[in-house]
Amino acid sequence: MIRNLFELVTWRIEGPDLLLHQNTAPWNRVFGLLFLDSPIRSGFTIGTSDDLYAALQGFFNLKPLFRGRPFYVAGESYVGKYVPSLGVYMLNKLDNKTGEEGRALPLRLDGLAIGNGLTHPIVQV
């Protein structure tokens, strides 16, 4: 996540003088970003897409304004295991929506992205 400080923030320390310089193109000027770092049972333990989906559902329940915006699930490294799994889970939720009273609305999913992802440990390590 340290890389995010270089790419996303409005101000950063750079150059040989190590002074504060304005970032002329931070991502957060164009995109809304939500980071889930180490959700319940993540890492090398058993975790489920249900846990991640519940965390996202909780966020969107607190901030309903964001529900209508494009939503992409992205990650790198070990998250290469979670991104596809969560994507399939979310698509299944969209396919099974019923609109019944009291049920949570399915979340929008516009795409997936994996950077340098660990998707097949036996082949990649």
C-alpha positions in Angstrom: 0.0 0.0 0.0 3.0 2.3 0.3 3.0 2.7 -3.5 -0.5 4.4 -3.2 1.1 7.3 -1.3 3.2 8.0 -4.4 0.3 7.7 -6.9 -2.8 8.9 -5.2 -2.0 11.8 -2.8 -2.2 15.5 -3.6 1.2 16.2 -2.2 4.4 14.1 -2.1 8.0 14.2 -1.2 10.2 13.8 -4.3 13.4 15.0 -6.0 16.9 15.3 -4.6 15.8 18.2 -2.4 13.2 15.9 -0.6 10.8 18.8 -0.4 7.0 18.7 -0.7 5.8 18.9 -4.3 2.3 19.0 -5.6 1.2 15.8 -7.5 -0.3 17.1 -10.7 -2.2 14.0 -11.5 -3.4 12.2 -8.4 -6.0 9.4 -9.1 -8.4 10.7 -6.5 -9.2 13.7 -8.7 -10.9 11.5 -11.2 -11.8 8.3 -9.3 -13.2 7.5 -5.9 -11.0 4.9 -4.3 -11.8 2.4 -1.5 -9.1 0.2 -0.1 -9.8 -3.0 1.9 -6.6 -4.0 3.5 -6.5 -7.3 5.3 -10.2 -8.0 5.5 -11.4 -10.8 7.9 -9.6 -14.1 7.4 -7.5 -12.7 4.5 -3.9 -13.4 3.7 -2.8 -17.0 3.8 -5.8 -18.1 5.9 -9.2 -19.1 4.6 -11.3 -16.2 3.6 -14.5 -15.9 1.6 -15.9 -13.6 -1.0 -18.9 -13.4 1.3 -16.7 -11.5 3.8 -15.5 -9.1 1.2 -18.9 -8.6 -0.2 -20.3 -7.9 3.3 -17.6 -5.3 3.8 -18.5 -3.6 0.5 -22.2 -3.8 1.2 -21.6 -2.1 4.6 -19.7 0.7 2.9 -22.4 1.3 0.3 -25.1 1.2 3.0 -23.2 3.9 4.8 -22.5 5.9 1.6 -25.4 5.3 -0.7 -24.4 8.1 -3.0 -21.6 5.9 -4.3 -23.9 3.0 -5.4 -24.6 4.6 -8.8 -21.0 5.1 -9.7 -18.9 2.7 -11.8 -17.3 0.1 -9.6 -14.2 -2.0 -10.4 -12.5 -4.6 -8.2 -8.8 -4.4 -8.5 -5.7 -5.6 -6.7 -2.2 -6.9 -7.0 0.0 -9.7 -5.7 -1.8 -12.2 -3.5 -5.1 -10.5 -4.2 -4.9 -12.2 -7.6 -6.8 -15.0 -5.7 -9.5 -12.7 -4.3 -10.3 -10.4 -7.3 -11.7 -13.2 -9.6 -13.4 -14.9 -6.7 -15.2 -11.7 -5.6 -16.0 -10.9 -9.2 -17.8 -14.2 -9.7 -19.6 -13.8 -6.3 -20.8 -10.3 -7.3 -22.0 -11.5 -10.7 -24.0 -14.3 -9.0 -25.5 -11.8 -6.7 -26.6 -9.7 -9.7 -28.1 -12.7 -11.4 -30.0 -13.7 -8.3 -31.5 -10.3 -7.3 -35.1 -10.6 -6.4 -36.0 -7.1 -5.1 -37.7 -8.6 -2.0 -38.3 -6.3 0.9 -35.5 -6.4 3.4 -32.9 -7.9 1.1 -29.7 -6.0 0.4 -29.4 -4.5 -3.1 -26.8 -6.3 -5.3 -23.7 -4.2 -5.9 -22.8 -2.9 -9.3 -19.7 -4.4 -11.0 -18.1 -2.8 -14.0 -14.9 -4.7 -14.2 -11.9 -6.5 -12.7 -8.2 -5.7 -12.7 -5.2 -7.7 -11.4 -1.7 -6.4 -11.4 1.2 -8.8 -11.0 -1.2 -11.2 -9.4 -0.6 -14.5 -7.7 -3.2 -16.6 -9.4 -1.5 -20.1 -9.5 1.1 -20.5 -6.8 2.4 -23.9 -8.1 3.2 -22.5 -11.5 4.3 -19.0 -10.4 6.5 -19.7 -7.5 
